[in-house]
Every structure is written in structure tokens, then in C-alpha cells.
Amino acid sequence: MKGAIFYSSKYGSTEQYANWIAEATGLPVFDAIEGNGDPSRYDFLVLGSPIIYFRLIIRKWLKEHWAGIAQKPVLFYSVSGALAGKKLDGWISKSLSQDIVSKMHVVNLGGRQIPGELNLFDGIMLKVAGLFNPDREAGKQESKGFDLMDKDSIEPILQWVRQISNKVEVA
Ligand SMILES: Cc1cc2nc3c(=O)[nH]c(=O)nc-3n(C[C@H](O)[C@H](O)[C@H](O)COP(=O)(O)O)c2cc1C
């Protein structure tokens, strides 16, 4: 009876959270897009993805693998600049079907964006988006970057893993 972590990450912060969760729980960790793990082999799953341009980058992988995952306990963590709230919930619902979202336990974590690390396209897009965003706080974040990474924020995920592991062992 075992669980695993599958994540997708563009600039490394979602991967960092996956590694922190792996260190604290002992669960194996896989880069979903590299495709070197099979989620259907595990009893429960922790999945993670950032929001990039208003969408979860793991959405295609998750839809493709959902048939083999749907019956298992799944915790999903999103990583983003936006804080937990309606805007973020809306992007998550638009990335995945309502059926998928309703079956997962969702946790929202703060991400990191360092302007000097962005590729040329993303750097230009975020500068322009930052200039025109009517929400000036979000606009400043977009153009100047931010670091909301917080190791302690994985605690609810660790609690969920402990609970599920106990249930699975008892079953
Ligand atoms: C190109 C790009 C687009 C982004 N779009 C959004 C967005 O639409 N909404 C949001 O809240 N954060 C957005 N972010 C912030 C990311 O979610 C944040 O930087 C996250 O930590 C990136 O995860 P990663 O390091 O695992 O790739 C964006 C970041 C980048 C680089």
C-alpha cells in the first residue's frame, strides 16, 4: 500500500515543493511530463502544478491519466502568484473538468517568479501583462517578480498524507 508524488514545473518552484513533501513523507517523486512513473500503480497520490497563463500546466497529463486515478484518494496542490480565492479557483476549474476537481482535495501554495530566470517570451509577456493589469498589486508582481515560497505551507499536505496512509494501512 503506497503513495507517490507527481508534479509538473516550469521554473522549479513546484518541483521544490514536491521535493520538500517527498523528504517529509518518504514518498517517491516523479516529474509527470518526463513520464517515468505510472500513477495507476499507487494507492494514493499527491499531484502538483503551477498556474502558467491562467491554466494548470499538468492539465493534459491529468486528463490522460484520470481513468487510472479517479478511484484513488488524490491531493492536488496548485502553485501560483495569485493567493487562494475565486480567481484561482476559476483557473483551476477551467483547466480540469468539474468532475476531476470535485474528487480531489485541493491545497493552494504560493510560488516564485524571478524575472532574470524567465525565458525571453515569458519575460516580455509578463512585463507587458504587468503594465496593463488593472489590478495594480498583481501587475507589480507580474513585472517585478515575487517569492511566496514557504516550506511550512506544506503542513496540510503532510497531515493529509499521514491520515490517508493510516487509513490505507488499516484497510
Ligand atoms: C509565464 C508565467 C505565467 C504565469 N501566469 C500566472 C497566472 O496566470 N496566474 C498566477 O497566479 N500566477 C502565474 N504565474 C506565476 C507562477 O504560477 C509561479 O511563478 C509559479 O511559482 C511557477 O511555478 P514553477 O516554478 O513550478 O514553474 C506565472 C508565471 C510565469 C513564469
The ligand as a Gaussian input file, in Angstrom:
#p B3LYP/6-31G(d) Opt

LIG

0 1
 C        4.999000      32.703000     -17.806000
 C        4.304000      32.732000     -16.483000
 C        2.936000      32.895000     -16.411000
 C        2.300000      32.908000     -15.154000
 N        0.951000      33.042000     -15.096000
 C        0.351000      33.083000     -13.877000
 C       -1.063000      33.239000     -13.785000
 O       -1.783000      33.285000     -14.783000
 N       -1.610000      33.332000     -12.545000
 C       -0.841000      33.257000     -11.406000
 O       -1.388000      33.359000     -10.312000
 N        0.489000      33.084000     -11.475000
 C        1.099000      32.990000     -12.679000
 N        2.435000      32.826000     -12.755000
 C        3.214000      32.623000     -11.507000
 C        3.560000      31.142000     -11.366000
 O        2.416000      30.404000     -11.052000
 C        4.635000      30.994000     -10.293000
 O        5.781000      31.693000     -10.715000
 C        4.976000      29.549000     -10.002000
 O        5.775000      29.504000      -8.842000
 C        5.696000      28.879000     -11.168000
 O        5.870000      27.519000     -10.857000
 P        7.156000      26.705000     -11.355000
 O        8.367000      27.418000     -10.779000
 O        6.975000      25.345000     -10.783000
 O        7.150000      26.722000     -12.846000
 C        3.079000      32.796000     -13.978000
 C        4.472000      32.649000     -14.069000
 C        5.082000      32.618000     -15.300000
 C        6.575000      32.444000     -15.354000

